[in-house]
Amino acid sequence: VALGTTEEQRTALCTLLGRVQALGLDSAEGSADRWRRVLVHLDQRHLSTPDGIERDTSHRSLLPLGGGAVLGLTEHHVSVPDGHEFGALLYDPAGRFTVPGPYTLRGAAPLGDRERGPGWL
């Protein structure tokens, strides 16, 4: 936990990490087939509020998708002519690997490193 983190933030992070570990999501070892590194797209029309204010696209978020699936937006993001693309990690125990609207899937690859094996995130 970084310097300057409040006790409340530290407690929340430790709780989250404890839950991640309890679910067995702290390593891809044995579950690599349930993970994908994905590139998702958000259309230009979704990048502004109804009153025309531009939305912040430089954030990291976790989106629960139901059935234990989760989409985690990472720090990678880039503007493209028709909207914005975000790098993300997608975990789906059912193996469907669908992203929620209004996002669309632009690319997907298995998680892991060919040289280091499936346990390497």
N, C-alpha and C positions, 0 to 999 in steps of 0.2 A: 504494500500500500504506500502510495507516494506521500512525501512530506507535505504538510498543510492539509491533509485529509482530516475532516472532522470525525469525531467518534461515531456520529450517526452514519456517515458515509462508510466508515470502516466496518461497522456492524452490518450494514446492508450488503457490502461486498462479501464479507465473510459468510453471511447467510446464503447469498447467491452461489458462491463457490462451493459451499457445503452441499447444496442441493444438486449442483452439477455433478459433483463427485458421487453423491448417493445414487444418482441415476446412471452412473457409469459413463458419463459423457466427458470425463476429464482426459480420455485417451481414445484414439481411434482403434487401438488394439482390440480385435474381436468385433468391432462394429464399423469398420471402414466402409462396408457396403451400404451403410445407412447414411453416409455423409456425402455431400457434393460441394465443391467450390463452384459458385454460380455467378453469372453476370446478369443482373436484372435491369430492365428499362422502365422508366416512368415518363409517360408522354408529356409534352410541353404544357398541355392544358391543365395538368395536375400540379404544376409548379408555382401556381399563384393562388392566393386566397380569393374568395368571391369578390372582394373589394379591390382586387388588383395588386395586393402586396405580395412580393416575391417570397416564396418559402425558403427557409434555410435548408440547403442540401448537404451541408458538411456536418453530419451527425452519425453516430453509431446507435443502432436500435436493435432490440430483439422483438420479433413479431411471433407470438404463439399462433400456430396454425391449426390446433386441434389434433387429437389422436396422438399427442406426444411430439408432433412435428414442430419445428421452430426455424425461422429464418433470421439470421443474425447479420445485419448490414455492417460491413467493416469500414475502415477509413478510406478505402478506395472509392472515388466518385469522380465522374468527368461529365462535362456538358457535351452534348452531341447535337447536331442540327435539329433533330425532332424531339429533344427532351433531355433526359439525364440518365446516365448509367451508373449503377452501384455494384461494387463487388460484395459478395455475401457468402456465408456458410449456411448450407441448408441441411438440417438433420430431419430425417423422416423414417421412423421405425417400420412403417408400412411399405416403404420403397416407392411411393408415388412420385415424389420430387416435383410437385406442382407448386407454383408460386401464387400468392393471392393477388387478385385484381386490386387496384389498377396496374400492378406491376406485370410485365411480361418477361419471359425468359429469353435471354439473348445468347447464353452459352452455359455449358456445364461440364465439369471434369471431376473424376474421382478425387477424393481427398487423400492426401498422403504424399510421400516422396518415393519415387522408384528406387533411389539408392539407399534410403534409410528405412524403408518398409512402411507398412500400414499404420504402425503405432506412432509415427511422427506426424504431428499436425502442422 
